[in-house]
Amino acid sequence: MALLLRTFARQGVCLSKPQYSVLYRHAAPMGTTAKEEMNKFWAKNARLNRPMSPHITIYNWSVPMMMSITHRGTGVGLSGAISAFAVAALVLPGSYPHYLDLIHSLSIGPYLIGLAKFGIAFPVSYHTYNGIRHLYWDIGKGFKIPEVYRTGYTVIGLSIITSIAIAML
């Protein structure tokens, strides 16, 4: 195998000979730096009076846009939280009942516990319902603007209702 690779590498070196110039005649010269290329780019844009790309703060934020960002955030957050919990379960001394007793000893009121349950349930339910919405899109349905907004508001509503129901358990 090494002999075969060496043979092809040598053939590549031979391509630099003048009789093979047809192969690389149209290649871009490597004599410029990235900074010089960027300066050429901006000079050309200024000469042609091209507008700059707008900054993110000028966009009119829409429900689908925010839901896309939130879906990604909940996915990253949930996977990070699950991974951190798994690593903690493997690394920390003691068993699950020990840490459960530790939480009970904190004497946290029922409202704070309910809020914590809601805070855990909402990202899970939101990501689940929005994932179902994305699966619906994957079959090629629901792309009309009114449907996108309707399914978005449905996902938000179902997520809140489900999270409240889970927090009340």
N, C-alpha and C positions, 0 to 999 in steps of 0.2 A: 504494500500500500504506500509506504514512504517513497519507494522508488517511482511509483506512478505520479505521486504529488510533485516530486522533485523534477520529473520530466516535464510536467505541465508548467511548473514555475519557470523552468528554463525557457520554454517556448514563449512565455509571457515576456521575459527579458529580451528575447530576440525580436519581439514586436517593436522595440524602440529603434530598430534599424531604419534607415531612410526608405527602403523599399516597402516598408509597412506603414508609411505615413498616412495612407488613405484611411486607416482605421482610426486615427486620432486627430485628423486634420480639423475637425469641427469642435474639438474639445475647448472648454473655456480656459484661459490662461490662469495659472496659479500664482501669479505675481502680485495679487492684491490681498490686502488684509480685510477682515470682517468690518473693521471700522471704516475703511475706504469704501467698501461696498454699501454700507449704511449711509455714508455721506452722499454717495451717488444717488441712492434711492430717495433721500429727503430732498436733494437738490432737484431731481426730476419732478417730484411731487409739487415742489414750490414753483418750478418753472411752468408746469401745466395747470397750476392753480387748483390742485385737487384738495378736497376737504380732508381733514384728519378724521379718524374714527371717533365716534362720540364716546364720551365717558359714561360709565355705568349709571351715574346718578341722573342722567337726563332721560333714561328710559321710563316709560309709563308701565309700572309693574302690574302684571295681570295675574289672575288666579292660577292659570295653568303654569305660568312662569314660577310663581312662588311654590306651587305644589311640586314641581319638578325638583327645585332646590331642596325643599323639605324632605322629599322622598329619599334623595341621596344622603342628606344629613342623618335621617333616622336610620338608614341602612348602615352607614359608617358608625354612628353612635351605638346602635344595638349590637353590631358585630364586635365593636371595641369593648362594650360593657360585658358581653357574654364571654369574650376572651379574657378580660381582666378577672371576672368572677371565677372562671375555670382555673386560671393560674393561681389565684388566691386560694382556691379549694385544694389545690395540689401542694402549695408551698407552706401555707400557714399551719401552725401546730393546732392540735385540738380537732374536734369533730363538729359537725353541723349543729347538734343540740347545744354545744357549748356556746357558739356564737348566737344562737337563737335566744338562749338565756341571757346573754350579754345585752341583746337588744331589748328584751323585756325589762331588764334592770334599769334601763335609761328612763323609765316612766314617761314615755312620750304620750301625749294626749291623743284621743281618738281622731281629732280633726287633722292633726299633723300626719298621723298614720294614713288616714284617708287621702290626704293630699299626696303623700308619697306613693300610695297605690295608684292614684290617678296619673301621677308623673311617670310611673313605670308602664302603666297600661296604655296610655295614649300613644306613645311612639310605636308600640307593638301593633296596636289595632290600626293606626293610621298607615303604617308601612304594609300591613297585610291587605287592607282594603284597597290601597293605592296600587299594590302589586297585582291584585285581581283586575283592577282597571287597566293596568298595562298589559295583562294577558288578553283582555278584551281587545285592546288596540292591536296586539300581535296577530289576531285573526283578521285584521283589516277593517274593523268596525269602530264607530264612535269618533271619527275624525272631524265631523262638522263642528263648527265653532259652538253652536248652541248645545250640542251633545257634550263637548269637552267641558263647558262650564257646568252643565247639569250634573254630569258624573263627578266633577270636582266637588261641587257643593254636597252631593250625596256622600262622597267619601268623608268629607269633613264632618257632616252630621252624624253618620254612622260611627265614626271614630269617637266623637264626643259621647254619644249615647252608650256605646260599648264600654268606654273607659269609666263612665259614671257607674254603670252596672257592675263592673269588675271591682271598682273601689268600694262599693257598698257591700261586697261579700265579706 
